[in-house]
């Protein structure tokens, strides 16, 4: 197995362990009782809303490619975009940079040209989730610390990106050691591309698309909670719980936000909405299946299709990823 595959299996095992822990917390017997009476149509609707999220973010991906003047055939673009979901269970979703490797392997697009798009996606997603969480913070006054921490981090990052001389000094400092010096030109090129994508107008429309996309998954979370008899969560509170726990998971830099997002979602359902342990645990498990793990599954399917679609590029990619794991990023 490749290192990537082994790493993914470890994360999946970790996810299973988290689900087991949440199940034990909610009492396995009681959890079964809650699921027996669950309205499963709400789970199906949540899957549909998750697909809406992916479709909107794919539209943003397409606009970013156009902004960077990268010509990618529609079928290849869609497969590459969805393939990134397979590695979304990596710290900070950094594994989605596989999209840049795939574009290089298939179309010879340099990583430094496409990587800024992947980073811009993460930046606008985080801003969108913070904006959504702010609505709930204003109404309910909870999770303010998480939202403030995320906002401060994003603001600091945007200040650095808007200050070229500071960014260049940071890049120079990071690549000061002789063995890292060869990456300096590539990092400067990556910075230049990212700075273009976070200018006011691209940042605005990219974030606006992100807000609508993540609002879809917030709605899916609200539907899943309402699928348990006698349980209901106001939409504004559902937005706050889902957005703030997703942000907390991202800030933790744990793969897929495991533990942090799951525990936070369960706890907030109990403390802010008064749901019992079993219901909160069951709602959390179903929500994570309908969002995080659903994305991983369709990402793996897309990656398999893409490997069939471009087998030669796939072999090249395997060799490059193996080399990169030992030598560092390539151009």
N, C-alpha and C positions, 0 to 999 in steps of 0.2 A: 504494500500500500504506500502511496505517497504520503509525505508529511502532512499535506493539506487534508487528505482523507482521514488520517489518524486523528488529527486535531479536531476535525468535525465530529468524529465518533465520540471523542472525549467530551465535547460540549453537549452532544445529544444525551450521553450518559448522565452528564451533570443536570441537564434539564429534567430527565426522568427522576433523578434523585430529588430535585426541588419539588416536582409534582408529588412524589411520595411523601416528602416532608409536609407539604401543604395538606395532603389527604389525611395524614396522621393527626395533624393539628385540628382538622375539622371533624375528626372521628370518622373512620372509614365506614362504619355502619350507617351513621347519620348522613354521611355524604352520599351513600347509595340511595337512601330514602329521598334525598333532595333531587337527585338526578332522575329517579323513577317518576317523579311528578313534574319534571321539567318540560316546558313547551319547546320542543326541538325545532320548531319552525323559526324561533328567534335566533338559534345558532346558525341555521341556514341563511337567514337574512344577514347575520353578522359576517358570514363568509362573502356574501355578495357585496357588502359595504367595504370589506377589505379589498376586494377586487377593484372597487371604485377608487380606493386609495391608490392602488398600483397603477391604474389607468391614468389618473391625473398626474402622478409622479413620472410616468412614462412620457406624457405630453411635455412636461417640464424638461425631461432629459433630451427630447427631440429639439426643443427650443435652444437648449444649451449647446447641443451639437451644431446647430445652425449658427449660433452666436460665435462659436469657435471656428466656423468655416470648415467643419469636418463632414465630408460626404460619406454617409453610411447607408447602405441599402436598408429599406424599411424592415424586412424580415430579419436580417442580421442584427439591426439595431434593437429590435424587440427581444430577440433571444439573448443578446448580450446583456441588456438591461435586467431582464428577469433572472438570468443566471447569477447576477450579483446577489440575489436574495439567498442563494445557497450558503453564502458566507456572511450573512447578516448577523449570525450568532458569534461574531468576533468582537473583541474589545473596541468600543466606539464604532462598530461596523466597518473597521478598517479593511476587513477582508473583501469589501465590495470593490476595492481597487483591482480585483480580478477582472473587472470590466475593462480596465485599461490594458491589462495583459492580453485579454481576448482581442481587443481592437488592434493591438500591435501584431498578434499572431495571425489574425485573419486578413487585415487590411494594411499592415505595416505602418500604422499610425503611431508615432512616438508616444511613449507613456507620458512624457512631460506635456504633450498637447491635450491629452484627454483626462489626466488625473485631476486637474483643477475642477473639472465638472463634478467628479465624485465628491470632492471636498465641498464644493459649493452646495451640492445636494444636502450634505450633512449639516452645513451651516444654516441653510434656509429651513430645513426640517426642525432644527433645534429652536430657531427663532419662532417659527409657526407654533410649535408646542408651547413655548413660553407665553406667547400672546394668548393662546387658548386658555392656559392655566390661569393667567391674570384675571380672566373673567370670573372664574370661580373664587380666586383669592379675594377679589373685591366683594363678592356676595357672601362668602362663608368664612373668610378670615383664617383659613387653614392652609398648610403647605407653603406658607409665605417664605420660609427660609430656603426651601428647595428652589423656588422660582427666583428668588433674589440671587442665590448663588449661580444659577444658570445664566441669569441676565448679566451678572458681573463678568462671567467668563466670556460670554459672547461679545459684550461691549469691549473688553480688553483685546480680544482677537481682532475685531473690526478696526480698532484704533491702530493696531500693529499693521494690518493690511493697508490701511489708508496712509501709512507713513513709510514711504519707500526706503528712506535712508536708514530708519530703524530696522526694517525688515532685512535689508541687506547686511547690516551689522550683525544681526542675530544669525543669519545664514552663514556669514563668514566665521562667526565664533563657533557655530556648531560643526563646521567643516574645517576647523583649525588643524586638528591632527592630520598628519600626512596621509594616513590610510583613508581618510574621509574627504580629502581635498578634491578628489576627482568628481565628487557629487555636486560641487558648488555651482557649476554652470547649469546643471539640470534643475537644481533647486531654485535658482534664480529664474529660470524659464517657467517653472511651475508657479512660482510666486507671481510673475507677471500675468500669467493666464488667470490665476485666481483673483488677482486684484481687479481684472477686467470684469469678472463675473459678480463681484460684490460692490460694484459701483451702484449709486442710488437706484437707477432704473432697473437693471437686472435683479438687484437684491429685492426690490419692491415686488416685481411680478413673480419672481421665484418664490418669495415668502407667501404671497397671496395664494398661489397654487397650493403650496404646502398647507396653508390654513384650511382650505376646503378639503384637501385630501385627508388630513388627520382628523378633521371634524367627522368624516365618514366613519373612521374607526371608533371615535368617541361615541357615535350613535350606535354602532354595533355593540359596544360595551353596555350602554344603557339598555338596549334590547335584551341582551343576555341576562342582565340582572332582573329585568321585568319578567323573564321567562320562569322564574321561581314563584310559586304561589304565595301571595301576600307580600311580595317584595317589590318595591319600586324606588327608583332613584331619579330625582329631578334632572333634567338634561344638563343644566348648568353645573350641577354637582358631579354628574358623570364626566363632563368635560374636564373638570378640575382633577378628579381622581385619576382618570386615564392619562391626561397630559402630564400631570406632576409626577406620577410614578414612572412614566416613560422617560421623562427628563432625569429623574433621580437615577434610573438605571443607566442612562447614557453617561452621566457624570461619574458614576461608580467605576466606569471603564471595565466592568465585568462582561464576559461574553453574553450578548443578548440581554444585558441587565438582569441576568439570573439572580435569584434570591432577593435583590433589592426591589425590583419592580413587583415581583410576585408577593413578597411580604408586605410591601407598602400598599398594594391594591387591597389585599385581604384586610389589613389593619384599618385602612380608611373606610372600607365598606362597613366595618363593625363600629368604628368610633364616630364616623360622620353620619351614618345612615341607620345605625342600630341593627344591622343584620346579624343573625346568629353565626357562630363559628362555621358550621357546616355549610350554610348558604354562601357566606363570604368566600370560603375555600373553593366551593364548587364553581362559583361565578368567576373566580380568578383563573382556575384551571381551564375552563371553557373559553374565556377571553384570550388567554395566551395561546391556546390551540388554534383559535380562529384568526389570530393576527401573526404572532411571531412564527409558530411552527407551521402554519399553513403556507407562509411565505417561503420558508426553508424547503418544504416539499416541492412546491411548484418551481422553485429555483433549481433544485436538483434535476427535475424533469427537463427544464429548459437547457440546462448544461449538458445533459445527455443528448438531447436533440441537436444541440449546437456541435457537439463532438462528432456526431454522425454527419452533420451537414458539412463540416470542414475537418475531416480526419487528419489531414496533413498538418493543418494549423494546430490541431489538438495535440499532436505529438510534439510539435515545436513548443507549445505552451507547457507541456509536462516537463520537458527538458529545461526550459527557462525557469520555471518555478523551483525546480530542484536546485538549479545553480544559484538562484536568487537567495534561497534559504541559507546558503553557505557564504555567498559573496556580497549580498546586499542588492539594492534595486538597480535595475538597468535603465538605459535611456529610452 
